[in-house]
Amino acid sequence: MSQYDVVVIGSGPGGYVAAIHSAQSGLKTAIVEREPTERLGGTCLLRGCIPTKAMLHTADMLETLKKGDQIGVMANDVALDMAKMQAYKGRVVQKNAGGVSYLMKKNKIDVHLGHGRLAGKGKVSVEKADGKKETLSTKNVILATGSTCFHLPFIDMSPERVLDSDAILEMEEVPEHLVVIGAGAVGTEFASVFLRYGSKVTLIEMAPAVLPSEDHEVSAEAEKSFKKQGMTVLTSSRVTDVKADAAGVKMVVETKKGDKTSSQTIEASHLLVAAGRAPRTQDIGAKGTRLKINERGVVEVDEFMRTGEPGVYAIGDIVDTPWLAHVASKEGILAVDHIAGKNPRPINYRLVPMCTYCSPEVASVGLSERAAKEAGYDVKTGVFPFSAIGKAAILNKTEGFVKIVADKKYDELLGLHIIGPKATELITEGTLAMELESTIEELLMTIHPHPTLAEAVAEAAHAAMGHAIHI
């Protein structure tokens, strides 16, 4: 029987990063992965972050070329080739999956392919695809089993017409009319992809705003932009009935405005259900352990990712923290550092950057204006538009703005919210500033190179102090 210090179950960005950090910490480490294609990387790499961003990059390039004549680039007959796009996406995924496998070998991590389960104190069983089982002996286990698409119970998923975020990645043709349920990160990203690929797109959201977890000004700007691009956006709306056949999908949508509710029937070629994800904890061997799993399937952990079962940790999409790849990675490192006795500092979840790669991009960190006021802060804000930034004009992408939320009393940066070009790259500036507990004055005193998009962050800081320069 193999003996390990740490066995990680699941090779997503939480699991494989934990395994690498464990091996680098001098711990004998194994990782278990049940993916039928025998590729490592988990949902993020195989069916999430990486393939969707490849599709978004294709959409960005397509849009840029179609608008090339605005800046003197005449690209005639620009068109999308779905087969070549799929091949490109597949190459990107395969290259990254191969990179994870290489890192396992480089760090001398044993990879066991099969379904991993807790199997009693200090034991993990691995059931292989052929039904054979092996048992690993280990001092510690890190559960990183991730999540799966959440399906609405009243909707029958059809592989041809009613899709989840896994199935739509494999589309071989551009849908004529795509309806998307859910205007969170996943829904808006796919809506942005297929709108620019040429589909008619209808986006339906139960909340009163798209991207409802973002600052209210950012949500409003995103909805305005989506509509301007030609997307139909229905907020305060819910789908109550769906019927699908070989010809298409017919659904009933109820929309609430004030005290009145109206109903309409929408016919489309395809429906994407992007109503969230569910933790994958149904078959992890929890029975007979001290693991506490709530009614949503989430594993309870403490600030060091310890479960109630001694020697068993849980990270990523199966715990009640933001379900993001970068959060899972940090949690994996935290768990390993605790196992290694390094006395690590718990994660400050207030400083998690949230990124949505729709068009325009949206990113934020910290408190929204509304949340800061609800928390009791005396709030000041500063907003600066990309339309007044030279680099944005050069890129021909002047939509959106940077918004700073700060505390009047101590001038502390409480939140940074960005909608516009490269928002998901720029947000790191705010994350670092908040990690260092920077004031707004320190942010604006930081010299920002010109011409860059980052100047909008400094200008928003100036605006919060009441003296924006370039507007």
C-alpha positions in Angstrom: 0.0 0.0 0.0 1.4 3.4 -1.0 2.0 5.8 2.0 1.7 9.5 1.6 1.8 12.7 3.7 -1.0 14.3 1.6 -3.5 12.8 -0.9 -5.4 15.4 -2.9 -8.7 14.3 -4.5 -9.4 16.4 -7.5 -7.0 18.1 -10.0 -8.6 21.4 -10.6 -6.9 24.7 -9.8 -7.4 24.1 -6.1 -6.2 20.5 -6.2 -3.2 20.6 -8.5 -1.9 23.8 -6.9 -2.2 22.2 -3.5 -0.4 19.1 -4.7 2.5 21.1 -6.1 2.8 23.2 -3.0 2.7 20.1 -0.9 5.5 18.4 -2.8 7.5 21.6 -2.8 7.0 21.7 1.0 8.8 18.3 1.3 5.6 16.2 1.7 5.1 13.0 -0.2 2.1 13.7 -2.3 -0.4 12.0 -4.5 -3.3 13.4 -6.5 -6.4 11.5 -7.6 -8.5 12.5 -10.7 -11.7 10.9 -12.0 -11.8 12.8 -15.4 -12.7 10.1 -18.0 -10.3 11.7 -20.6 -7.5 11.2 -18.1 -6.5 14.9 -18.4 -5.7 16.9 -15.3 -6.9 20.5 -14.7 -10.5 20.0 -13.6 -13.5 22.1 -14.6 -11.6 25.3 -14.8 -9.1 24.0 -17.4 -11.3 21.5 -19.3 -14.8 23.0 -19.2 -14.6 26.4 -17.6 -12.2 29.3 -17.4 -9.7 28.3 -20.2 -12.1 27.1 -23.0 -14.6 29.9 -22.4 -11.8 32.6 -22.5 -10.5 31.0 -25.7 -14.0 31.5 -27.2 -14.2 35.0 -25.9 -10.8 35.8 -27.4 -12.1 34.6 -30.8 -15.2 36.9 -30.3 -12.9 39.8 -29.4 -10.8 39.3 -32.5 -13.9 38.9 -34.7 -15.4 42.2 -33.3 -12.1 44.0 -33.7 -11.6 43.0 -37.3 -15.2 43.9 -38.2 -14.7 47.4 -36.7 -11.2 47.6 -38.3 -12.4 50.2 -40.9 -12.9 52.6 -38.0 -9.1 52.8 -37.5 -8.0 52.3 -41.1 -7.7 48.5 -41.2 -9.8 47.2 -44.1 -10.6 43.5 -43.4 -13.2 42.4 -45.9 -15.3 39.3 -45.6 -14.4 38.6 -42.0 -16.2 35.5 -40.8 -16.2 32.9 -38.1 -15.2 29.3 -38.8 -16.6 27.3 -35.9 -14.7 24.2 -36.7 -11.4 26.1 -36.6 -12.4 27.9 -33.5 -13.2 24.6 -31.8 -9.8 23.2 -32.9 -8.0 26.3 -31.5 -10.0 26.0 -28.2 -9.0 22.3 -28.0 -5.3 23.1 -28.6 -5.4 25.6 -25.8 -7.0 23.2 -23.4 -4.7 20.3 -24.4 -1.6 22.4 -24.0 -2.6 23.6 -20.5 -3.7 20.1 -19.4 -0.3 18.8 -20.6 1.4 21.5 -18.6 -0.4 20.3 -15.4 0.7 16.7 -16.1 4.3 18.0 -16.6 4.2 19.8 -13.3 3.1 16.6 -11.5 6.1 14.8 -12.9 8.5 17.6 -12.2 7.4 17.7 -8.6 7.4 13.9 -8.3 3.7 13.7 -7.5 2.0 10.4 -8.0 -1.1 10.6 -10.2 -3.8 8.0 -9.6 -6.6 8.0 -12.2 -10.0 7.0 -10.9 -12.8 8.0 -8.5 -11.3 8.9 -5.1 -13.2 8.5 -1.8 -12.4 8.7 1.9 -12.1 5.2 3.1 -11.6 5.4 6.8 -9.0 7.0 8.9 -5.9 7.7 6.9 -7.2 5.9 3.8 -8.3 6.9 0.3 -9.8 4.4 -2.1 -9.4 4.9 -5.8 -11.9 3.1 -8.1 -10.5 2.9 -11.6 -12.5 3.0 -14.9 -12.2 -0.8 -15.2 -13.7 -1.3 -11.7 -10.5 -2.2 -10.0 -9.7 -0.5 -6.7 -6.6 0.5 -4.9 -6.2 2.0 -1.4 -3.8 4.8 -0.6 -2.6 5.4 2.9 -2.1 9.0 3.9 -1.7 11.3 6.9 -3.8 14.0 5.4 -6.4 14.4 2.6 -7.4 17.5 0.8 -10.9 17.3 -0.8 -10.9 19.4 -4.0 -13.7 17.7 -5.9 -15.1 20.9 -7.5 -18.6 21.5 -8.8 -20.9 20.6 -11.6 -23.6 22.5 -13.6 -26.7 23.2 -11.7 -29.9 22.2 -13.5 -33.3 23.8 -12.8 -35.6 21.0 -11.8 -38.5 22.0 -14.1 -36.4 22.0 -17.2 -35.5 18.8 -19.1 -32.0 19.2 -20.4 -31.8 18.2 -24.1 -28.3 17.7 -25.6 -29.5 19.3 -28.8 -31.6 22.3 -27.7 -31.4 22.9 -24.0 -27.8 23.1 -22.9 -25.7 23.7 -19.8 -22.3 25.5 -19.8 -20.5 22.2 -20.5 -22.6 21.3 -23.5 -22.5 24.7 -25.1 -18.7 24.6 -25.3 -19.0 21.8 -27.9 -21.4 23.7 -30.2 -20.4 23.1 -33.8 -22.7 25.7 -35.3 -23.7 29.3 -34.2 -27.2 29.2 -32.7 -29.7 31.3 -34.6 -31.3 32.5 -31.4 -29.8 31.7 -28.0 -31.7 32.4 -24.8 -29.6 32.5 -21.7 -31.1 31.9 -18.2 -28.9 33.7 -15.7 -27.0 37.0 -16.1 -24.2 36.2 -13.7 -20.6 35.7 -14.9 -21.2 32.4 -16.9 -24.4 33.7 -18.5 -23.1 37.1 -19.6 -19.8 35.6 -20.9 -21.6 33.1 -23.2 -24.1 35.8 -24.2 -21.2 38.0 -25.2 -19.5 35.2 -27.1 -22.5 34.2 -29.2 -23.9 37.7 -29.8 -20.6 38.6 -31.5 -20.5 35.2 -33.3 -23.7 36.3 -34.9 -26.5 34.8 -32.8 -29.6 36.7 -31.7 -29.3 36.6 -27.9 -31.9 37.0 -25.2 -30.6 37.3 -21.6 -33.0 36.5 -18.7 -32.2 37.4 -15.1 -34.4 37.0 -12.0 -32.7 39.8 -10.1 -33.5 43.5 -11.0 -30.1 43.9 -12.7 -27.5 41.9 -14.7 -24.4 40.9 -12.8 -26.4 41.5 -9.6 -23.5 41.0 -7.3 -21.6 44.0 -8.8 -21.8 47.6 -7.8 -25.2 49.1 -9.0 -23.5 51.6 -11.3 -21.5 48.8 -13.0 -24.5 46.6 -13.4 -26.5 49.5 -15.0 -23.6 50.3 -17.4 -23.3 46.6 -18.4 -27.0 46.3 -19.2 -26.8 49.5 -21.2 -23.9 48.2 -23.2 -25.5 44.8 -23.8 -28.6 46.4 -25.2 -26.6 48.9 -27.3 -24.8 45.9 -28.8 -28.2 44.4 -29.8 -28.9 41.9 -27.0 -32.4 41.6 -25.5 -32.1 41.8 -21.7 -35.0 40.9 -19.4 -34.4 41.5 -15.7 -36.8 40.8 -12.9 -37.8 37.9 -15.1 -38.0 34.2 -14.7 -38.7 31.3 -17.1 -41.7 29.3 -15.8 -42.1 26.7 -18.5 -39.9 25.2 -21.2 -40.7 22.9 -24.1 -38.1 21.7 -26.5 -38.2 19.6 -29.7 -36.1 19.0 -32.7 -37.2 22.4 -34.2 -36.3 24.5 -31.2 -37.3 25.7 -27.8 -40.4 27.5 -26.6 -40.5 29.0 -23.2 -42.8 31.2 -21.0 -41.2 34.2 -19.3 -42.7 36.2 -16.6 -41.5 39.7 -16.0 -42.3 41.8 -12.9 -42.5 45.6 -13.0 -43.6 47.1 -9.7 -46.7 45.3 -8.6 -47.5 44.0 -12.1 -46.4 40.8 -13.7 -46.6 40.2 -17.5 -46.0 37.0 -19.4 -44.6 36.3 -22.9 -43.7 33.3 -24.9 -40.3 33.3 -26.5 -39.3 30.9 -29.3 -35.6 30.3 -29.9 -33.2 27.8 -31.5 -31.3 27.0 -28.3 -31.5 27.6 -24.5 -28.5 27.9 -22.2 -29.2 27.2 -18.5 -26.6 29.2 -16.6 -28.3 29.3 -13.2 -25.3 28.4 -11.1 -23.3 25.4 -10.1 -23.6 22.7 -7.5 -20.8 21.2 -5.2 -19.6 17.7 -6.1 -19.9 16.1 -2.7 -22.4 13.3 -3.2 -19.9 10.4 -3.5 -16.7 11.4 -1.5 -17.0 8.8 1.2 -18.3 11.2 3.8 -20.6 8.6 5.5 -19.2 7.6 8.9 -16.9 10.6 9.1 -17.2 13.8 11.0 -17.6 15.9 7.9 -20.5 18.3 8.1 -22.2 18.8 4.7 -25.1 21.1 4.7 -28.4 21.0 2.7 -26.7 22.6 -0.3 -24.0 20.0 -0.4 -21.3 22.3 0.9 -18.6 21.1 3.3 -18.1 23.1 6.5 -14.5 24.1 7.2 -12.7 26.4 9.6 -10.3 29.3 8.7 -7.5 26.8 7.8 -9.8 24.7 5.5 -10.1 21.9 8.1 -13.2 19.8 8.1 -14.7 18.2 11.2 -12.8 15.0 10.3 -9.2 15.0 11.7 -6.6 15.2 8.9 -9.2 16.0 6.2 -9.3 19.4 4.5 -11.7 20.8 1.9 -11.2 23.6 -0.6 -12.6 25.2 -3.7 -16.2 24.8 -5.0 -17.2 22.4 -2.2 -16.8 25.0 0.6 -18.8 28.1 1.3 -16.4 30.7 -0.1 -16.3 32.4 -3.6 -16.3 29.6 -6.2 -13.4 31.0 -8.2 -10.3 29.3 -9.5 -7.9 31.8 -7.8 -9.7 31.3 -4.5 -9.4 27.5 -4.8 -5.7 27.8 -5.5 -5.2 30.1 -2.4 -7.2 27.7 -0.3 -5.1 24.8 -1.4 -1.9 26.6 -0.5 -3.4 27.6 2.9 -4.4 24.0 3.6 -0.9 22.6 2.8 0.8 25.3 4.9 -1.4 24.3 7.8 -0.6 20.7 7.3 3.1 21.5 7.1 2.9 23.4 10.4 3.8 26.8 8.9 1.3 28.8 11.0 -0.3 30.4 7.9 -2.5 33.5 7.9 -6.2 32.8 7.0 -7.5 34.2 3.7 -9.1 37.6 3.7 -12.1 36.9 1.5 -12.9 40.6 1.4 -9.9 41.0 -1.0 -11.0 38.4 -3.6 -11.0 40.0 -7.1 -14.2 39.1 -9.0 -13.8 39.0 -12.8 -16.3 38.6 -15.6 -14.9 38.4 -19.1 -18.0 39.6 -20.9 -17.9 42.5 -23.3 -17.2 45.0 -21.8 -15.2 43.3 -19.1 -16.2 43.7 -15.5 -14.0 43.3 -12.4 -14.2 44.4 -8.8 -12.6 43.9 -5.4 -13.8 45.0 -2.0 -17.1 46.6 -1.0 -19.6 48.1 -3.4 -20.9 51.6 -2.6 -24.1 50.2 -1.3 -22.3 47.5 0.8 -19.9 50.1 2.3 -22.8 52.3 3.4 -24.6 49.3 4.9 -21.4 48.4 6.8 -21.6 51.8 8.4 -18.8 53.6 6.5 -19.1 57.3 5.7 -18.5 56.8 2.0 -16.9 58.9 -0.7 -16.6 57.7 -4.3 -14.6 58.7 -7.4 -15.6 57.8 -10.9 -13.6 58.3 -14.1 -14.7 57.3 -17.6 -12.4 55.5 -20.1 -13.7 57.9 -22.7 -11.3 60.5 -21.2 -8.3 58.1 -21.3 -5.9 58.4 -24.2 -5.0 54.7 -24.4 -8.7 53.7 -24.5 -9.1 56.0 -27.4 -6.1 54.4 -29.1 -7.7 51.0 -28.6 -11.0 52.3 -29.8 -12.6 51.0 -26.6 -13.9 53.9 -24.6 -16.9 52.3 -22.9 -17.1 52.1 -19.2 -15.4 53.6 -16.1 -13.4 53.0 -13.0 -15.2 53.6 -9.7 -13.4 53.9 -6.3 -15.3 53.5 -3.0 -13.4 54.9 0.0 -13.9 55.8 3.6 -14.1 59.5 4.3 -12.7 59.3 7.8 -9.4 57.5 7.1 -9.3 57.8 3.3 -9.0 54.0 3.1 -9.7 52.3 -0.2 -12.7 50.1 0.4 -13.5 48.9 -3.1 -12.5 49.2 -6.7 -15.0 48.6 -9.5 -14.1 48.6 -13.2 -16.2 48.1 -16.4 -14.3 48.5 -19.6 -11.2 47.4 -21.6 -8.9 45.1 -19.7 -10.9 45.5 -16.5 -9.9 41.9 -15.4 -6.2 42.9 -15.7 -6.5 46.3 -14.1 -8.3 45.0 -11.0 -5.0 43.6 -9.6 -4.0 47.2 -8.9 -6.9 47.6 -6.5 -6.4 44.2 -4.9 -2.7 44.9 -4.1 -3.6 48.4 -2.9 -6.2 47.0 -0.5 -3.9 44.2 0.7 -1.5 47.0 1.7 -4.4 49.0 3.2 -3.6 51.9 1.0 -5.3 55.3 1.2 -6.7 57.1 -1.8 -3.9 59.6 -1.5 -1.3 56.9 -1.8 -3.1 55.5 -4.9 -3.1 58.9 -6.7 0.5 59.6 -5.6 1.6 56.4 -7.3 3.0 57.4 -10.7 1.0 55.7 -13.5 2.7 55.4 -16.9 1.2 57.2 -19.8 -0.5 56.2 -22.0 -2.1 53.3 -20.2 -5.5 52.2 -19.2 -4.3 52.1 -15.6 -4.4 55.9 -15.6 -8.1 55.6 -15.2 -7.5 54.1 -11.7 -5.3 57.0 -10.7 -7.8 59.5 -12.1 -10.7 57.8 -10.2 -8.6 58.3 -7.1 -8.2 62.0 -8.0 -12.0 62.1 -8.6 -12.6 60.7 -5.1 -10.5 63.6 -3.7 -12.5 66.1 -5.7 -10.0 67.0 -8.4 -9.9 64.7 -11.4 -7.3 66.0 -13.9 -8.3 65.0 -17.3 -12.0 65.7 -17.3 
